[in-house]
Amino acid sequence: MSRADTALDVLAFLRGIAGEFAAIHRGSDYSLWRGEAKHRVGQYLSGAEPFPVWSISKPSQRSRALSPAALTT
């Protein structure tokens, strides 16, 4: 998946994911879809503002990145 350019791109992507989710009717299908969709969402959003900070894996690093001081620099 390529880097998202605009908020509209992100919304379109998330609508697509929501549509896939809505089409699932069996638990076994959901379990297969969930892991793959989680990866796709993470990859896509890590390239879209303001979401790259969520790609930081450790919560302590993420909270520092989201601090008011970090956001104003």
Number of C-alpha atoms within 10 A of each C-alpha: 9 8 14 17 11 11 12 10 13 19 12 12 17 15 12 12 16 11 11 13 15 9 11 13 9 8 9 9 12 15 11 10 14 12 10 10 15 12 10 15 15 14 16 19 21 18 18 18 14 10 13 14 18 17 13 14 9 9 10 10 13 14 14 13 15 14 11 10 9 10 9 7 5
